[in-house]
Amino acid sequence: MANRPVFYVNKKNKIETIYCNFRWFPGFSYIQKNKSINSLSSAFRNKKNIDSLEVSSSSSSETGINASAFNLVLDTKQGFYTVEQLFQAGKDFYRNGEQSYILNNNSIDDIYNKRLKNKLSKNAKYSVKILNNNDYIIGFKLFNKKFPNYPRDFYYNWIYCCALNQNVNNQIELSKQIVKYDAFTDINFNPQKSINCQAKACAIFTSLYRSNFLFKALQNPKSFLKLVYDI
């Protein structure tokens, strides 16, 4: 058995984190992960009687796959990058400093190649893997702009929601599909080992959208901190 969170946007447009016990199927194959996803989804359905969207590259839904941080793209003044690339490149370590050097100069054509996006995202994640284990993050810095390290998941959720709101690679249509759901899961997210979660980011986006605060929240990081974290 395993216990994982489901991020649920209730009728008041507030996010509830609901933990569910479910049967875990060990293994890294798509089939095993899909069994675990279905088991978690079933456990949540027994509690709320609604379906959840699995947001990861392991999802059986095309919407969930496209919303993965490995596939979601942000258009910046410096180029097109996946959320995963920007998250890893934005890490500012105590001893090893910022990691923006790992960014490639992606072109507009790159973002339509799902296999290439996946490879670029994996490379970025691998580049800082050793640092994650031997150093610690003091904040985030991207394109000479600093972001606070607290709340711990602020930077990730900020760039994720910004990307989901951009009309790049048909992501506006993707966001329209996401906000139809009330609950989100990420089978790869273990709160005992990780901080950032793409399922939670989707719940935040949906909550802001339904509350009509999305435009205001995405005007700048300070507005996002105020509306999402009340800081």
C-alpha positions as CSV (number, residue, x, y, z in Angstrom):
1,M,0.0,0.0,0.0
2,A,1.0,3.6,-0.6
3,N,-0.3,7.0,0.4
4,R,-0.3,10.0,-2.0
5,P,-1.9,13.4,-2.2
6,V,-4.7,14.4,-4.6
7,F,-5.0,18.1,-5.2
8,Y,-8.7,18.9,-5.2
9,V,-10.3,22.3,-6.2
10,N,-13.5,22.5,-4.2
11,K,-16.7,24.4,-4.9
12,K,-15.3,27.5,-3.2
13,N,-12.3,27.3,-5.6
14,K,-10.0,26.5,-2.7
15,I,-7.4,23.8,-2.9
16,E,-7.7,20.8,-0.6
17,T,-4.9,18.2,-0.3
18,I,-6.6,14.9,0.1
19,Y,-4.4,11.9,1.0
20,C,-5.5,8.5,-0.3
21,N,-4.3,5.0,0.5
22,F,-4.0,2.8,-2.5
23,R,-2.4,-0.3,-3.9
24,W,1.1,0.4,-5.3
25,F,2.4,-1.6,-8.2
26,P,6.3,-1.5,-8.2
27,G,8.2,-1.1,-11.4
28,F,9.1,1.7,-13.9
29,S,7.2,0.4,-16.9
30,Y,4.2,2.2,-18.3
31,I,2.0,-0.7,-17.5
32,Q,3.0,-0.8,-13.8
33,K,2.7,3.0,-13.4
34,N,-0.7,2.9,-15.0
35,K,-1.9,0.3,-12.6
36,S,-0.8,2.5,-9.7
37,I,-2.5,5.6,-11.3
38,N,-5.7,3.7,-11.7
39,S,-5.5,2.5,-8.1
40,L,-5.0,6.0,-6.8
41,S,-7.7,7.4,-9.0
42,S,-10.1,4.7,-7.7
43,A,-9.3,5.5,-4.1
44,F,-10.0,9.2,-4.6
45,R,-13.2,8.5,-6.5
46,N,-14.4,6.5,-3.5
47,K,-13.9,9.6,-1.4
48,K,-15.3,12.4,-3.7
49,N,-17.1,10.5,-6.5
50,I,-15.2,12.5,-9.2
51,D,-12.5,11.6,-11.7
52,S,-9.0,13.1,-11.4
53,L,-6.5,14.0,-14.0
54,E,-3.0,12.3,-13.8
55,V,-0.5,15.0,-14.8
56,S,2.7,13.3,-15.8
57,S,4.4,11.6,-18.7
58,S,2.9,8.4,-17.4
59,S,-0.6,9.6,-17.8
60,S,-3.1,7.7,-20.0
61,S,-4.6,11.0,-20.9
62,E,-3.1,13.2,-23.7
63,T,-4.0,16.2,-21.7
64,G,-2.0,14.9,-18.7
65,I,1.0,14.0,-20.8
66,N,1.1,17.4,-22.5
67,A,0.8,19.2,-19.2
68,S,3.9,17.4,-17.9
69,A,6.7,19.8,-17.0
70,F,8.8,17.9,-19.5
71,N,6.5,18.9,-22.3
72,L,5.0,22.3,-21.2
73,V,6.9,25.2,-22.8
74,L,7.5,28.8,-21.8
75,D,8.3,31.5,-24.3
76,T,11.0,33.8,-22.9
77,K,12.9,36.7,-24.4
78,Q,15.9,34.3,-24.5
79,G,14.1,31.5,-26.3
80,F,11.7,28.6,-25.8
81,Y,12.3,26.2,-22.9
82,T,10.3,23.5,-21.1
83,V,9.2,24.1,-17.5
84,E,11.6,21.4,-16.4
85,Q,14.6,23.2,-18.1
86,L,13.8,26.5,-16.5
87,F,13.2,25.0,-13.1
88,Q,16.6,23.2,-13.1
89,A,18.4,26.1,-14.7
90,G,17.0,28.5,-12.2
91,K,18.5,26.8,-9.1
92,D,21.0,28.9,-7.3
93,F,23.2,26.7,-5.0
94,Y,25.2,27.8,-2.0
95,R,28.6,26.6,-3.3
96,N,28.0,26.0,-7.0
97,G,25.9,29.1,-7.7
98,E,23.4,29.5,-10.6
99,Q,22.9,26.9,-13.3
100,S,21.6,28.9,-16.3
101,Y,24.5,27.6,-18.4
102,I,22.6,24.3,-18.9
103,L,20.0,26.0,-21.1
104,N,20.1,25.3,-24.8
105,N,19.1,27.7,-27.5
106,N,15.9,26.0,-28.4
107,S,14.1,27.1,-31.6
108,I,10.4,27.4,-32.3
109,D,10.7,24.1,-34.2
110,D,12.0,22.3,-31.1
111,I,8.9,22.8,-29.1
112,Y,6.8,20.8,-31.5
113,N,9.1,17.8,-31.2
114,K,7.9,15.9,-28.1
115,R,10.8,13.5,-28.1
116,L,13.4,16.3,-28.3
117,K,11.6,18.2,-25.5
118,N,11.7,15.1,-23.3
119,K,15.4,14.7,-24.0
120,L,16.2,18.3,-23.2
121,S,14.2,18.2,-20.0
122,K,15.9,15.0,-18.9
123,N,19.3,16.4,-19.6
124,A,18.6,19.5,-17.5
125,K,17.4,17.4,-14.6
126,Y,20.4,15.1,-14.8
127,S,22.8,18.1,-15.0
128,V,22.0,19.2,-11.4
129,K,21.3,15.8,-9.9
130,I,24.7,15.6,-8.2
131,L,24.4,19.2,-6.9
132,N,21.0,18.4,-5.4
133,N,22.6,15.7,-3.3
134,N,25.8,17.5,-2.3
135,D,24.8,21.2,-2.1
136,Y,21.7,23.1,-1.1
137,I,19.5,25.7,-2.8
138,I,19.6,29.3,-1.5
139,G,17.2,30.7,-4.0
140,F,16.4,30.8,-7.7
141,K,17.9,33.1,-10.3
142,L,16.9,33.1,-14.0
143,F,18.0,35.6,-16.7
144,N,19.4,37.9,-14.0
145,K,16.2,37.9,-12.1
146,K,16.1,36.6,-8.5
147,F,13.2,34.6,-7.0
148,P,12.8,33.7,-3.3
149,N,13.4,30.2,-2.0
150,Y,10.3,30.5,0.2
151,P,7.6,29.3,-0.2
152,R,9.6,26.3,-1.4
153,D,7.4,25.5,-4.4
154,F,6.8,29.2,-5.4
155,Y,9.3,29.4,-8.3
156,Y,8.1,26.1,-9.8
157,N,4.4,26.9,-9.6
158,W,5.1,30.4,-11.0
159,I,6.8,29.3,-14.2
160,Y,4.4,26.4,-14.6
161,C,1.3,28.6,-14.4
162,C,2.9,31.2,-16.7
163,A,3.6,28.5,-19.3
164,L,0.1,27.1,-19.1
165,N,-1.3,30.5,-19.7
166,Q,0.8,31.1,-22.9
167,N,-0.5,30.3,-26.4
168,V,2.6,28.4,-27.3
169,N,2.3,24.9,-28.9
170,N,-1.5,25.2,-28.5
171,Q,-1.2,25.4,-24.7
172,I,-4.2,27.7,-24.3
173,E,-6.3,24.8,-25.6
174,L,-4.5,22.6,-23.1
175,S,-5.4,24.9,-20.2
176,K,-9.0,24.9,-21.3
177,Q,-9.1,21.1,-20.9
178,I,-7.3,21.2,-17.5
179,V,-9.7,23.6,-15.9
180,K,-12.5,21.2,-16.6
181,Y,-11.1,18.9,-13.9
182,D,-11.6,19.3,-10.2
183,A,-8.7,17.1,-9.0
184,F,-5.2,16.3,-10.1
185,T,-2.6,13.6,-9.3
186,D,1.0,12.9,-10.1
187,I,2.0,9.3,-9.5
188,N,5.7,10.3,-9.5
189,F,5.3,12.8,-6.7
190,N,6.2,11.6,-3.2
191,P,5.9,14.4,-0.7
192,Q,8.4,12.7,1.6
193,K,11.1,13.1,-1.1
194,S,10.0,16.0,-3.3
195,I,8.6,19.5,-2.9
196,N,7.4,20.6,-6.3
197,C,4.4,18.9,-8.0
198,Q,2.9,19.5,-11.4
199,A,-0.5,18.2,-10.2
200,K,-0.5,20.9,-7.5
201,A,0.5,23.5,-10.1
202,C,-2.5,22.5,-12.2
203,A,-4.8,22.9,-9.2
204,I,-3.4,26.3,-8.5
205,F,-4.0,27.3,-12.1
206,T,-7.6,26.0,-12.0
207,S,-8.3,27.7,-8.7
208,L,-7.1,31.1,-10.0
209,Y,-8.9,30.7,-13.3
210,R,-12.3,29.8,-11.6
211,S,-11.8,32.7,-9.1
212,N,-11.1,35.1,-12.0
213,F,-7.8,36.0,-10.4
214,L,-5.6,34.4,-13.1
215,F,-4.7,37.5,-15.0
216,K,-3.9,39.5,-11.8
217,A,-1.9,36.6,-10.4
218,L,0.3,36.3,-13.4
219,Q,1.1,40.0,-13.8
220,N,4.2,39.6,-11.7
221,P,5.7,37.3,-9.0
222,K,4.5,39.6,-6.2
223,S,0.9,39.3,-7.3
224,F,1.3,35.5,-7.5
225,L,2.7,35.3,-4.0
226,K,-0.1,37.4,-2.6
227,L,-3.0,35.6,-4.3
228,V,-1.6,32.0,-4.0
229,Y,0.3,32.1,-0.8
230,D,-1.1,35.2,0.9
231,I,2.4,36.7,1.2
